[in-house]
Amino acid sequence: MDLELRTTEQSDYDAIATWIEDATSCSRWAGPLVPFPFSARELPELLSVKGGSSYSLYDSNNNCIGFGQFWVVKQGAVHLGRIIISPEARGFGAGRLLCNKLMAKAMQEAGAARVTLRVYRDNAPALSLYSSLGFSIIESESTDNLLLMSASNAE
Ligand SMILES: CC(C)(COP(=O)(O)OP(=O)(O)OC[C@H]1O[C@@H](n2cnc3c(N)ncnc32)[C@H](O)[C@@H]1OP(=O)(O)O)[C@@H](O)C(=O)NCCC(=O)NCCS
């Protein structure tokens, strides 16, 4: 699949805002700090994380079809967040590619050998994706609803 990671622009946030249909999908994607509804103009601020990098995934027709972020949690370790693929593009391998590209970027930019993320226990597609990428659950740092997962960055 011919997909490319690029720095996120406002037009991407405009597209992403149309992918979030309700409060549940909003909090599953972005966590409890992003309210629903929100305006696309507010998204860069709402999603900003200190020391974080945001990237968009583009298809070969120059459409933004995905988004994700990472931020350094400690030296050599980054946290992935806000991973999303547009509803129309799901199920064709774009999510896996997005995660692989973000992890490679994290290695390149932050030398991250360890990657963590959080996912709701009932988010079956995401949980299955992360497990297949080699992430494992850290139960001691998970709650009844929210899992912490960790993987070594082999890129
Ligand atoms: C999670 C998400 C990014 C997956 O993106 P995607 O492009 O559909 O994923 P892919 O096509 O690359 O599939 C990769 C793996 O994910 C899992 N997966 C994808 N869709 C699935 C579904 N509907 N049910 C169960 N597993 C699924 C499978 O393990 C799949 O591997 P396989 O194709 O070898 O079976 C996408 O569903 C999404 O954007 N969800 C809404 C936002 C969200 O919940 N983000 C996660 C925040 S933690």
PDBQT file of the ligand as one rigid body, heavy atoms in Angstrom, charges set to zero:
ROOT
HETATM    1  C1  LIG A 201      -8.028   0.762  15.411  1.00  0.00    +0.000 C 
HETATM    2  C2  LIG A 201      -7.923   1.259  13.971  1.00  0.00    +0.000 C 
HETATM    3  C3  LIG A 201      -6.854   2.364  13.898  1.00  0.00    +0.000 C 
HETATM    4  C4  LIG A 201      -7.503   0.098  13.062  1.00  0.00    +0.000 C 
HETATM    5  O1  LIG A 201      -7.291   0.608  11.770  1.00  0.00    +0.000 OA
HETATM    6  P1  LIG A 201      -7.485  -0.323  10.446  1.00  0.00    +0.000 P 
HETATM    7  O2  LIG A 201      -6.908   0.412   9.304  1.00  0.00    +0.000 OA
HETATM    8  O3  LIG A 201      -8.904  -0.750  10.341  1.00  0.00    +0.000 OA
HETATM    9  O4  LIG A 201      -6.579  -1.598  10.841  1.00  0.00    +0.000 OA
HETATM   10  P2  LIG A 201      -5.899  -2.610   9.800  1.00  0.00    +0.000 P 
HETATM   11  O5  LIG A 201      -6.764  -2.783   8.592  1.00  0.00    +0.000 OA
HETATM   12  O6  LIG A 201      -4.492  -2.192   9.599  1.00  0.00    +0.000 OA
HETATM   13  O7  LIG A 201      -5.959  -3.977  10.614  1.00  0.00    +0.000 OA
HETATM   14  C5  LIG A 201      -4.881  -4.357  11.412  1.00  0.00    +0.000 C 
HETATM   15  C6  LIG A 201      -5.358  -5.331  12.471  1.00  0.00    +0.000 C 
HETATM   16  O8  LIG A 201      -6.289  -4.678  13.322  1.00  0.00    +0.000 OA
HETATM   17  C7  LIG A 201      -7.265  -5.624  13.759  1.00  0.00    +0.000 C 
HETATM   18  N1  LIG A 201      -8.580  -5.184  13.315  1.00  0.00    +0.000 N 
HETATM   19  C8  LIG A 201      -8.877  -4.222  12.410  1.00  0.00    +0.000 A 
HETATM   20  N2  LIG A 201     -10.214  -4.068  12.305  1.00  0.00    +0.000 NA
HETATM   21  C9  LIG A 201     -10.757  -4.972  13.158  1.00  0.00    +0.000 A 
HETATM   22  C10 LIG A 201     -12.110  -5.272  13.514  1.00  0.00    +0.000 A 
HETATM   23  N3  LIG A 201     -13.148  -4.622  12.984  1.00  0.00    +0.000 N 
HETATM   24  N4  LIG A 201     -12.296  -6.233  14.448  1.00  0.00    +0.000 NA
HETATM   25  C11 LIG A 201     -11.268  -6.886  15.028  1.00  0.00    +0.000 A 
HETATM   26  N5  LIG A 201      -9.950  -6.627  14.718  1.00  0.00    +0.000 NA
HETATM   27  C12 LIG A 201      -9.723  -5.691  13.793  1.00  0.00    +0.000 A 
HETATM   28  C13 LIG A 201      -6.870  -6.963  13.145  1.00  0.00    +0.000 C 
HETATM   29  O9  LIG A 201      -5.987  -7.602  14.060  1.00  0.00    +0.000 OA
HETATM   30  C14 LIG A 201      -6.105  -6.528  11.923  1.00  0.00    +0.000 C 
HETATM   31  O10 LIG A 201      -5.190  -7.498  11.485  1.00  0.00    +0.000 OA
HETATM   32  P3  LIG A 201      -5.604  -8.546  10.342  1.00  0.00    +0.000 P 
HETATM   33  O11 LIG A 201      -6.035  -7.711   9.173  1.00  0.00    +0.000 OA
HETATM   34  O12 LIG A 201      -4.339  -9.280  10.090  1.00  0.00    +0.000 OA
HETATM   35  O13 LIG A 201      -6.710  -9.361  10.910  1.00  0.00    +0.000 OA
HETATM   36  C15 LIG A 201      -9.315   1.784  13.457  1.00  0.00    +0.000 C 
HETATM   37  O14 LIG A 201     -10.290   0.808  13.707  1.00  0.00    +0.000 OA
HETATM   38  C16 LIG A 201      -9.766   3.105  14.056  1.00  0.00    +0.000 C 
HETATM   39  O15 LIG A 201      -9.404   4.186  13.579  1.00  0.00    +0.000 OA
HETATM   40  N6  LIG A 201     -10.592   3.050  15.126  1.00  0.00    +0.000 N 
HETATM   41  C17 LIG A 201     -11.181   4.254  15.717  1.00  0.00    +0.000 C 
HETATM   42  C18 LIG A 201     -10.172   5.050  16.532  1.00  0.00    +0.000 C 
HETATM   43  C19 LIG A 201      -9.583   4.219  17.641  1.00  0.00    +0.000 C 
HETATM   44  O16 LIG A 201     -10.288   3.484  18.341  1.00  0.00    +0.000 OA
HETATM   45  N7  LIG A 201      -8.258   4.351  17.831  1.00  0.00    +0.000 N 
HETATM   46  C20 LIG A 201      -7.521   3.611  18.834  1.00  0.00    +0.000 C 
HETATM   47  C21 LIG A 201      -7.238   4.465  19.999  1.00  0.00    +0.000 C 
HETATM   48  S1  LIG A 201      -6.349   3.542  21.245  1.00  0.00    +0.000 SA
ENDROOT
TORSDOF 0
